[in-house]
């Protein structure tokens, strides 16, 4: 199969770092070796220690490049930071007081944040002709509302709408705590903490079920889809009007 560019939703954590190795060497049965890996790191405005994910990438890229045979093509990768702050605000922070009662009083802040991240990643893939987006969600983290089957299924549909394929190749394979660590150690990569930003909202309590998550996404994805279409069409005014500050979405 011909090589193609691959994008990764990259946090700097173990699972997204493992995806970097997977895409670089084609060691997953459903993923061929990438021509170039685009590591997309999202800035939601609430993350501390911003240098950690970049430093982990720089270290990992050096380690992986050393493992390429001399007669093979060198690994090609790039680290990109994308700002999701305004979109995140429009999806939740601007009017969460109205949203929470609508969805059973549940805290869906991380769902909104991840929806914004996926939208930005899909837009990047379209603009840079990257057909495949990899995301490191795993079954062991299924207690996070954005790593539930409902969320993943609906984001796959959003991605397909714009001609991009989104995959979660580690979801079952890295279902326990040790799998990612052992995989990274096989490549000599960092396998402990210190790669992810510390987000203010990370691990905040929520009792949201897939019912509330699905209901929220059913309401928001059409707006996000309209926003993305405006961005693709270079309609700056139209994109901004999709999420007017302080104005409830229609």
C-alpha positions in Angstrom: 0.0 0.0 0.0 1.2 3.5 -0.9 2.5 5.6 2.0 0.3 8.5 3.1 0.5 11.3 5.6 -1.0 10.6 9.1 -2.1 13.0 11.8 -2.2 12.2 15.5 -4.1 14.0 18.2 -1.1 14.4 20.4 -1.1 15.2 24.1 2.4 14.1 24.9 1.0 11.2 27.0 1.9 7.6 26.7 -0.9 6.6 24.3 -0.4 9.4 21.8 3.3 8.8 22.0 2.7 5.2 21.2 0.7 6.2 18.2 3.7 8.2 17.0 5.7 5.0 16.9 2.9 3.0 15.3 2.5 5.5 12.5 6.3 5.9 12.0 7.0 2.2 11.6 3.6 0.7 10.5 3.5 -1.9 13.3 -0.3 -2.0 13.5 -2.2 -4.3 11.2 -4.5 -1.6 10.0 -2.0 1.2 9.7 0.8 1.3 7.1 4.1 3.2 7.7 3.4 6.9 7.2 5.0 9.1 4.7 4.9 12.0 7.3 3.5 12.1 10.8 1.7 15.3 11.9 1.5 15.6 15.6 -1.3 18.0 16.5 -1.2 19.4 19.9 -4.2 21.4 21.0 -4.2 24.6 23.2 -7.5 25.1 25.0 -6.2 28.0 27.1 -6.3 26.0 30.4 -3.1 23.9 30.2 -0.1 24.5 32.3 3.5 23.4 31.5 3.2 24.0 27.8 6.8 23.0 27.1 6.3 19.4 28.2 4.6 17.9 25.1 7.0 19.6 22.7 10.1 18.4 24.7 8.7 14.9 24.7 8.2 15.1 20.9 11.7 16.4 20.4 13.2 13.5 22.5 11.0 10.9 20.9 11.7 12.0 17.3 15.5 11.7 17.9 15.0 8.2 19.4 12.8 7.0 16.6 15.0 8.4 13.8 18.0 6.4 15.1 16.0 3.2 14.6 15.5 3.7 10.9 17.8 1.5 8.8 20.4 3.4 6.8 19.0 2.2 3.5 15.4 3.3 4.4 13.8 6.7 4.1 14.3 9.0 7.2 11.3 9.5 9.4 9.4 12.7 8.6 7.3 14.3 11.3 6.2 17.8 12.4 4.8 19.1 15.6 1.9 21.6 15.3 0.1 23.6 18.0 -3.5 24.5 17.2 -5.6 26.9 19.3 -9.0 25.6 20.3 -9.8 28.2 22.9 -12.5 30.2 21.2 -14.2 27.2 19.9 -14.1 25.6 23.3 -15.7 28.7 24.8 -18.5 28.7 22.2 -19.2 25.1 22.9 -19.4 25.3 26.7 -17.8 28.1 28.7 -19.8 31.0 27.2 -23.1 29.6 28.4 -22.6 26.6 30.6 -25.2 27.9 33.0 -27.9 27.3 30.4 -26.4 24.1 29.1 -26.0 22.1 32.3 -29.7 22.1 33.1 -30.5 21.0 29.6 -28.3 17.9 29.9 -29.3 16.8 33.4 -27.0 19.1 35.3 -24.0 17.1 34.1 -20.5 18.5 33.7 -19.7 18.1 30.0 -16.7 20.5 29.9 -14.3 17.8 28.7 -16.7 16.6 26.1 -16.9 20.1 24.7 -13.1 20.5 24.8 -12.5 17.3 23.0 -15.2 18.2 20.4 -13.3 21.4 19.7 -10.0 19.5 19.4 -11.4 17.0 16.9 -12.9 19.8 14.8 -9.6 21.6 14.6 -7.8 18.4 13.8 -10.2 17.5 11.0 -9.8 21.0 9.6 -6.0 20.7 9.7 -6.2 17.3 7.9 -8.4 18.8 5.1 -6.2 21.8 4.6 -3.0 19.8 4.5 -4.3 16.7 2.6 -3.9 14.3 5.5 -6.4 11.5 5.0 -6.0 9.7 8.3 -6.4 10.9 11.9 -5.3 8.7 14.8 -6.5 9.2 18.4 -5.1 7.5 21.4 -8.3 6.8 23.4 -8.2 3.5 25.3 -10.7 1.3 27.1 -8.9 1.7 30.4 -9.9 5.4 30.3 -13.5 4.8 29.4 -14.5 6.6 32.6 -13.7 9.9 30.8 -16.9 11.0 29.0 -15.0 11.8 25.8 -13.6 8.3 25.6 -16.9 6.5 25.5 -18.3 4.6 22.4 -21.0 7.3 22.0 -18.5 10.1 21.7 -16.1 8.1 19.4 -18.9 6.9 17.1 -20.2 10.4 16.6 -16.8 11.9 16.0 -16.0 9.3 13.4 -19.2 10.3 11.6 -18.2 14.0 11.8 -14.8 13.1 10.4 -16.3 11.0 7.5 -18.6 13.9 6.6 -15.5 15.9 5.6 -13.7 13.0 3.9 -11.2 12.2 6.8 -10.9 8.8 8.4 -10.6 8.8 12.2 -9.3 5.7 14.0 -8.8 4.7 17.6 -6.4 1.9 17.0 -5.2 1.4 20.6 -8.7 1.3 22.3 -8.7 -2.4 22.9 -5.0 -3.2 22.4 -4.0 -0.9 25.3 -6.9 -1.7 27.5 -4.7 -2.2 30.6 -2.2 0.0 32.3 0.9 -1.9 31.3 0.4 -2.3 27.5 1.4 1.2 26.5 4.4 1.2 28.9 5.7 -2.1 27.5 5.2 -0.9 23.9 7.0 2.3 24.4 9.9 0.5 26.1 10.3 -1.7 23.1 11.2 1.5 21.1 13.3 3.0 23.9 10.7 5.8 24.3 9.8 7.5 27.6 7.1 5.4 29.3 6.3 7.4 32.5 4.7 10.8 33.2 6.0 14.2 32.3 4.7 14.5 28.7 1.3 16.0 29.1 0.2 19.5 30.0 -1.8 19.8 33.3 -5.2 21.0 32.4 -7.4 22.8 34.9 -10.4 20.7 33.9 -8.6 17.4 33.8 -10.2 14.8 36.0 -13.0 17.1 37.2 -15.9 15.1 38.5 -18.7 14.2 36.2 -21.5 11.6 36.4 -22.5 12.1 32.8 -23.8 9.0 31.0 -23.7 8.2 27.3 -27.3 9.5 27.2 -26.3 13.1 28.2 -23.1 12.9 26.1 -25.0 11.8 23.0 -27.7 14.4 23.5 -25.2 17.2 23.8 -23.3 16.0 20.7 -26.5 15.7 18.7 -27.1 19.4 19.4 -23.6 20.7 19.0 -22.2 18.7 16.0 -24.5 20.4 13.5 -23.2 23.8 14.6 -19.6 22.5 14.5 -20.2 21.1 11.1 -21.5 24.5 9.9 -18.5 26.3 11.5 -16.1 23.9 9.8 -17.8 24.4 6.4 -17.4 28.2 6.9 -13.7 27.8 7.8 -13.1 25.6 4.7 -14.9 28.1 2.5 -12.7 31.0 4.0 -15.9 32.6 5.2 -14.4 34.3 8.3 -17.5 36.3 9.2 -19.7 33.2 8.9 -17.5 31.1 11.0 -17.4 33.7 13.8 -21.1 34.0 13.8 -21.5 30.3 14.5 -20.4 30.9 18.0 -21.2 34.5 19.0 -19.8 35.3 22.5 -22.4 35.1 25.2 -25.3 34.3 22.8 -27.0 30.9 23.1 -26.6 28.6 20.1 -29.6 28.1 17.8 
